[in-house]
Amino acid sequence: MAGKTHKQPFVIGVAGGASSGKKTVGDMIIDQLHDQRVVLVNQDSFYRSLTSEELLKVHEYNFDHPDAFDTEKLLSSMEMLKHGKSVDIPKYDFKTYKNGASRRVNPSDVIILEGILIFHDPRVRDMLNMKIFVDTDADVRLARRIRRDTTEKGREIGLVLDQYSKFVKPSFENFILPTKKYADIIIPRGGDNHVAIDLIVQHIRTKLGQHDLCKIYPNLYVIHSTFQIRGMHTLIRDAKTTKHDFVFYSDRLIRLVVEHGLGHLPFTEKQVTTPTGSVYTGVDFCKRLCGVSVIRSGESMENALRACCKGIKIGKILIHREGDNGQQLIYEKLPQDIAERHVLLLDPILGTGNSAVQAIKLLIKKGVPEGNIIFLNLISAPQGVHVVCKEFPRIKIVTSEIETGLNEEFRVVPGMGEFGDRYFGTDDE
């Protein structure tokens, strides 16, 4: 089987002075990304445990210096998370100044690494897909620090102010502020800047919706993943799912793919008068449209297309598979005026891409411009995407998930089995 690849998480670094609002910004991003798996990792968890000698002079210890952190431990933990492995993150006790129990952190779609000095080490910076610096006024940071250290850490205000003047302020100027230049985004006022955080979340969502292949092929579109979509994929991929449930959840997913595909059709502006007598400026649907299903799995997508496009014409292509490369066209029945239409090509699984290439070649031979073809499927193997997009760079592919790859038998993995058999109830069992 082709080696399993892990989709890299989107890693966000949030830096800034102590009490600048870094954790608040991280929490606000997490709150808005509610339909994604997100984990927050604090650099504070990687403080070094103080030795007996250091504990005797704890008030002379600079916690805002780069050497106060176990950066090697931080790097190894982040590497594990980036490669899809769970990791135990230490919990630092600010009363005993030692690492106590740890917490298990699981791999996620988004990892937010928050800390005062995460931009200081270039190795940590290189791990980050987005670098945010929270820029908050020094007086505000000091007021917050006094409130936090006296209430949460049980320190006397005199000691807090002494530590601030001796270590916190000089370290900010010497180590933290100079890393501001590495930031992609600078947020003034921290968590109070809702506009900036909204824009950041929109950018993250765009990046999460882009599979690595989308960055190579601008004509490949993967619909935005949500827990609902993942839940439907989980059900239809499960070998134990009943035929009734397989059809039900497949139909739901197919409808989403069809609707997304229709969104790529050309439109014209249209004004209508509403029942209130107001004028509404909208768009008019593309009229010259047809579907073409690749028999027989593609026929499972016809009902969703008919539900979206009343009275749409649907043609059919049958391609007999003989091994990986032995594709042979057996049958085709297409609308006579297909050359004048935009075509939605229907096949739920894009595997090797060979059947798709043959179907697209036939459509082009019938006079359909390459740019007028939108290929809709539920899952796509990277190998098939490469084959189709390289051969036909002007067609559009719309899919709901990109798979790991193909196995020795050229079956999509993890896949969902023989889609037509499961959908139409013709399994061997």
C-alpha positions, 0 to 999 in steps of 0.5 A: 500500500502507498505509504500513509501521509498525514495532513499537516496542521496549520500552526499559529504562533501568538507572541507579545509581552507578558500580559499583552492578551496573547491567550485571550487572542488564542481563545478568541480564535479557538472560539470562532473556529468551533467547527475545527479541531484546535489545540492551544499550547502555552510556552509557559508549560516549558519553563525549566524546573528550578534547581535548589540553588535557584529556588533560594534566589527565586526572586532574582531569577529572570523568567522572561529570558530565553534560557528560562525555557526548555526550548528543546522539549518544546520543539520535540513536542511540536514536531510530534503534534505536527506529525499527527502524534499525541504528546504529553505537555508538562504543567508548570507550577508557578508556586513550586517553580517545577514541572508537575503532572502533564496533560495529553494533547492530541493532534489537531487541524490547528495548533496555536502556540502562545508565549512571550518568546516563541519568535526568538528561536528560528527553529520555532519560527520555522514551524509556524504558518502564521505569526501574530504579535499582540501589541499592547500598551506597557501600562496596560500590561503592567496593570494586568500583571499586577492583578494576575500575579497577586491574585493567581500566583499569590505574590506581593505587589512590591515583589511584582513591581520589583521583578517588573523593573529588574527583569520583565521590562528589560527582557521585553526590550531586549528579547521580545520587542525585537521579534516583532519584526518576524510577525506576519500580523500585528494586533494592537490592543490584543483581545479588544481588537475584534476586527483584526481577529475576525480577519485572521479567522477568515484567513485561517479558514481559507488556508484550512480549506486549501489542500496542498494539491489546491496550491498546485492546481488552482482548478481543484476545489475541496469543499470546506470541511466541517464536523457535519461533513466529517461525520457523514464521511465517517458513516459512509466509509464504515464497512459496517454501515447499512445500505440505507444509511450509506445511501442516505448520507452519500446523498447528503454529501453528493448534494453538497458537492453538486451545489458547490459545483453549480457555484462555479458556473457563469451567471448574469446579473438580474433585477427582480421586484419583490412583493414589497415593491422593492428592487432586488439585484441578484443573478440568473442561473446558467441555462445551458447546462447538462449532466453526464454520469459515468456508469454506474457509480456516477448514476448515484449522483443524478438525483442530487443534480435533478433536485438542484436543476429542474428538468436538466438533461443527463447523458451517460458514459460507460467505460469498462475497466481492465486493470489500471491502464486498460480503459475501454469506452463501451457506450455513450449517450449524450445530448445532441447539443452538448457542445453548446452546454456546460457539463457537470461530469459525475463520478463519486470516486476519482482513483487513477484518473484514467477513466476520467481522462477517457470521459473528458476526451470524449466530451472534448471530441464532441465539441465541449470546450475544456473550460466548460467541464466541471468534474464532481466527485466525493473523494479523490486520490492525489494520483488521479488529481495529478493525471486529470489536472495535468492533462486538462488544466482548464477543467474544474474538479470539485470534491469533498475530500482528498484521499491518502492514495492508491494501494497495490490494486489501484483502489483508493485508500482509505476509501469507501469500497466499491461505491456502486455496489454499496449504493445500489445494494449489489455487494457480494455479501 
